[in-house]
């Protein structure tokens, strides 16, 4: 036999709407204001499934709840072969209705997407969405009211920001390169960008002290380089 019609409220839209109202109110009380940046694809590589020209043109201001009460998760700060790496992670909760009203109606995204960014004004850091959990709480009263976003600290890779929010658009301005960016300027921004210094030092070395590529190739019979 089926469940009782008098006690089964999984089909009651009013009860579902009430719980969603309570979720939104709780996030507004205990949450934080953040910026949600929607990614715009520029040149998708169908083979590697990557986009080398991602651009962020929208920054929607909305509220989210941070589930990490003891601090950031992830591997934290550690020294690797590439130097100091910071891999902070956290989990954010956003109400479905909030996302639909603030983001979906202005974009083609019906849910938060992996690859979109979260700017956290409190720490002034950018985070990238790595995974979206669409069932953080299993169907309260027969419906889903929220998303859980698992994010980690964002690694800038020449993406372009034109959101209209000055704080965000200028966040990586010192690391942005264009065809007109001088090599000398890059060295002032990145201590490891020392190609220009190496070339300058090489130009001062006696020509006899460096390889002359006009000489015959020693690995062939009379060939050239």
SULRA-V796393 format. One record per helix or strand of 3 or more residues. SS is the DSSP state (H for helix, E for strand). FROM is the first residue (numbers start at 1). TO is the last residue. If there is no record, write none. Layout:
[[SS/FROM/TO] [SS/FROM/TO]]
This chain:
[[H/13/30] [E/32/40] [E/55/66] [E/73/80] [E/83/95] [H/96/102] [H/104/106] [E/117/120] [E/125/133] [E/146/153] [H/166/169] [H/173/175] [H/183/189] [H/195/203] [H/207/209]]
